[in-house]
Amino acid sequence: MITVTGSLAFDHIMDYPGRFSDHIMPDKIHQINLSFLVTTLKKQKGGTAGNIAYNLALLKNPVSILGIAGSDFSAPTESGCSYKEFLQQAGVDTSLIKTSQSITSTCYIMTDIADNQITAFYPGAMNEAETLSLGSTKTDLVVISPNNPKAMVKFVKECQSSGTGYMLDPGMQLPALDPENLKMMVANATILIGNDYEISLLKEKTGLDETQLLNQVKVLITTLGENGSIIQTNGLPDSPSRSQSPPGRWSIKAGKPNQVVDPTGAGDAYRAGFLAGYLKGLGLQICGQMGAVAACYTVEKYGTTSHAFSLEEFKRRYKENFGEDLIYDI
């Protein structure tokens, strides 16, 4: 079982048919006043916890969400069922999701033709996430993804106190987390993951270089968008089911989407694919390649949870991308 903590949100996704950079004047960066005429607007079910958990459920990995949502979380959407019902139907355990009288977190995402994004996020119910607790939750691994920063710190301390392994994914909350808390959160994390910008910002804020990071976490993953990802390990056992191995570095190629429609949520899908393999004790290269394949599905659709696949389809897609069979059984 994986327990995912993080945001639950409704995403409002917009496409801009040009490049943001064409309208940003470097000498006027101190005084930006821009408006972009977008060509699409779609409301989707999202949030880091919802995205990761949904993809884990598609991969038939037992998963629950510890999070908080507003009263609209249980209200019917345009598709008919509520967000809560949608997750339950996919196989996600929602029993640890609490309801607030505020609205569910809301995200506004605008993407240009170069896949650059401008995002505004209203936390809503997520402001109350620090009232949640992992408590006596029985789980194999906790995912600590972007959330109320106080809640993220709390969940890390609870994991460290109970000896529960965790994936640390600070992401968009890096600017809000102070250096001392970040150092505490990194220390003894099972997996640390972020894109290249986020890992660079984390190094700058903590004063830790790559070697020092690898001395504190068991697995370091740097995602590189269309250029794939890099997985590094210090050679120490990263779970009870794994034996000690020499320090390693794996360059993982990105999967090949059939079409690129919307990159939103690709990183969350990668995390789910990686974790599904990781909990099965598969090699780190295979785990990374599973993440790369999972990311393809969300890139091909608008929104972060509008795609679906069967295990057989996933295995077939894996072989098409990496030329080998994926041994992954429920």
Secondary structure, 3 states (H helix, E strand, C coil): CEEEECCCEEEEEEECCCCHHHHCCHHHCCCCCCCCCCCEEEEEEECHHHHHHHHHHHCCCCEEEEEEECHHHHCCCCCCCCHHHHHHHHCCECCCEEECCCCCEEEEEEECCCCCEEEEEECHHHHHHHHCCCCCCCCCEEEECCCCHHHHHHHHHHHHHHCCCEEECCHHHHHHCCHHHHHHHHCCCCEEEEEHHHHHHHHHHHCCCHHHHHHHCCEEEEECHHHCEEEEECCCCCCCCCCCCCCEEEEECCCCCCCCCCCCCHHHHHHHHHHHHHHCCCCHHHHHHHHHHHHHHHHCCCCCCCCCCCHHHHHHHHHHHHCCCCCCCC
